[in-house]
Amino acid sequence: MTSRGGYGRQRLNADVNHFTSIGADYVLSRRTTLYASLGNKRDATTDARTSFGVGLAHAF
């Protein structure tokens, strides 16, 4: 299993936005991978937003 994480900061005019994410890949076979990720965006002027994704990737 491979895990990953990230952080980003965006400064736009007087606003500062923050982004964080975590995720993982699980190899099922040489060509097939199962993955999941979770992200959060915190804006300077609005409420925080959270998103997620899951999927299966296969190389042909």
Summary of the structure (lengths in Angstrom):
residues: 60
radius of gyration: 15.3
end to end distance: 21.2
largest distance: 47.9
contacts: 134
relative contact order: 0.26
helix: 0%
strand: 75%
